[in-house]
Amino acid sequence: ETGVTQSPTHLIKTRGQQVTLRCSSQSGHNTVSWYQQALGQGPQFIFQYYREEENGRGNFPPRFSGLQFPNYSSELNVNALELDDSALYLCASSFGTVSGNTIYFGEGSWLTVV
Amino acid sequence: EDQVTQSPEALRLQEGESSSLNCSYTVSGLRGLFWYRQDPGKGPEFLFTLYSAGEEKEKERLKATLTKKESFLHITAPKPEDSATYLCAVQAPSGSRLTFGEGTQLTVNP
């Protein structure tokens, strides 16, 4: 049990719709990162939030956006959903952005786009 | 660009048959190499972080080692409950972004 919780666990959306995924970080952790994991692949970094500011972004288009709230929880928003967006979306939390800090993952949100 | 390659892609072992998983990496200034275990439909479970060549860490039947170019995850006398996908990731010098490999799917038969 990592203390990182994500919701919803599963959802199905139609192509072109928008989706919001939520994450509560582990107690004491102020940094949240989001990853996309397609079936059979390793997780791919989407972006990171530290103290409510975006702090690094991977190779994902602007329709992937996020927020971090004062309590360090976070949201991932995806607009104009495409079929290829179907994946497991993982939230990871850590304390600070110093390299080497342990990074814990939640159980993920399974998104299916039809 | 950071790169991580894991081998083999899949590995089948008999219970008690020890083996090793490989993680080769290319990164500008390794800050940390992470090993995770991932069960089907679940998020990655943290196992180890290694920071410098020569470092070793152990947990139950697992032992992780690190050189300047690769890391090994040694599994001694595995049990069926060790069956999972094992992911390796390197940490970029700036921030705490992880770059993952594709994983090794381990199956341990009783």
Boltz contact constraints between the chains, C-beta under 6 A:
constraints:
  - contact:
      token1: [A, 41]
      token2: [B, 102]
      max_distance: 6.0
  - contact:
      token1: [A, 42]
      token2: [B, 87]
      max_distance: 6.0
  - contact:
      token1: [A, 42]
      token2: [B, 100]
      max_distance: 6.0
  - contact:
      token1: [A, 42]
      token2: [B, 101]
      max_distance: 6.0
  - contact:
      token1: [A, 42]
      token2: [B, 102]
      max_distance: 6.0
  - contact:
      token1: [A, 42]
      token2: [B, 103]
      max_distance: 6.0
  - contact:
      token1: [A, 43]
      token2: [B, 100]
      max_distance: 6.0
  - contact:
      token1: [A, 45]
      token2: [B, 97]
      max_distance: 6.0
  - contact:
      token1: [A, 55]
      token2: [B, 95]
      max_distance: 6.0
  - contact:
      token1: [A, 56]
      token2: [B, 95]
      max_distance: 6.0
  - contact:
      token1: [A, 56]
      token2: [B, 97]
      max_distance: 6.0
  - contact:
      token1: [A, 90]
      token2: [B, 43]
      max_distance: 6.0
  - contact:
      token1: [A, 94]
      token2: [B, 96]
      max_distance: 6.0
  - contact:
      token1: [A, 97]
      token2: [B, 95]
      max_distance: 6.0
  - contact:
      token1: [A, 97]
      token2: [B, 96]
      max_distance: 6.0
  - contact:
      token1: [A, 99]
      token2: [B, 31]
      max_distance: 6.0
  - contact:
      token1: [A, 99]
      token2: [B, 32]
      max_distance: 6.0
  - contact:
      token1: [A, 99]
      token2: [B, 91]
      max_distance: 6.0
  - contact:
      token1: [A, 100]
      token2: [B, 31]
      max_distance: 6.0
  - contact:
      token1: [A, 100]
      token2: [B, 32]
      max_distance: 6.0
  - contact:
      token1: [A, 104]
      token2: [B, 46]
      max_distance: 6.0
  - contact:
      token1: [A, 105]
      token2: [B, 43]
      max_distance: 6.0
  - contact:
      token1: [A, 105]
      token2: [B, 44]
      max_distance: 6.0
  - contact:
      token1: [A, 106]
      token2: [B, 43]
      max_distance: 6.0
  - contact:
      token1: [A, 107]
      token2: [B, 42]
      max_distance: 6.0
  - contact:
      token1: [A, 107]
      token2: [B, 43]
      max_distance: 6.0
  - contact:
      token1: [A, 108]
      token2: [B, 43]
      max_distance: 6.0
